Amino acid sequence: MLYSCPLLSMTSPAQEPVVARLSLLDRLLLLWILLAMASGLLLGRLLPGLQSLLGTVQVGHTSLPIALGNVWTTANKKYKSR
């Protein structure tokens, strides 16, 4: 007997599988994370002064690029939920 993955199975005949309802971004999230990590490592190697440059853009102990990314992500989620 084969076991099916709960994410791929249908909960009722009228519903699509969960994976089919995910956006492309959500389906490929692992790929995006790995690409972002590789890009960060590559930028760090190619631009050795980048770390000190990003360190100057801080407010207290908060990195401004990371804070802006978090704000953008939150605002984007709220915009899409309307």
N, C-alpha and C positions, 0 to 999 in steps of 0.2 A: 504494500500500500504506500502510495506517495503522500508525503506531507506537503501542504501548500503553505506559502508564506502569508501571514495575515495581511501584510501590506498589499499583496497582489490579488488577494481574494475579494470577492464582492460580498458586501454585507447584506444586500438584498438585490433582487433582480433588476430593480429600477435604478440602482446606483452604479456609478463607475468605480473601478478599483481606486484605492487611495493614491497610488502612484500616478495614475492618469490625471488626477485632479491637481497635482503639484505643478507649480510653474517651472519653467526651464531653469531658472536660477536655483530653485530648491532641489530639483533633480540632480543638478551638477554641483552642488554645494562643496563637496569634497574636492572636486577639481579646482574650483575657484580659490579655496583656501590654500591648496598646494601651490597654485600659480602665484598667489599673493606672497606666500612665504619664499618661494624661489626668486620672485622679483625683488623682494627686500634684501635677500642675500646677495643677489647680483648687483643691485644698486650700491650696497655697502662695499662691495669689492671694487666696482668701477669708480665710485666717488668716495674716496676715503674721508673727505671733510664733511660728508653728509650728516654723520652722527653729531658732530659738534654744532653744525648749522641747525639741526632740529632741536638740539639741546638749548639753543638760545631762544627758541620760540616756546617759552614756558611761562605759565602764570602760577607762581608758587611751585608746587610739585606736579602740576598738571601739564602734560604736553598739549599744546594748542592743536596740532594736526589730529591727534587722537580724539580730543574733545569735539572738534568740528565734525569728524567722521561719525561720532556717536550721535550728535545732534542731527546730522543729515539723515542717518539711518532711522532715528525715531520719527522725524518729521515725515519721511517717506512712507513709513508704515502707517502713520495716521492719515496721510493723504490718500493712500491706496484703500484704506478701510472705509472711506466715505462712499 
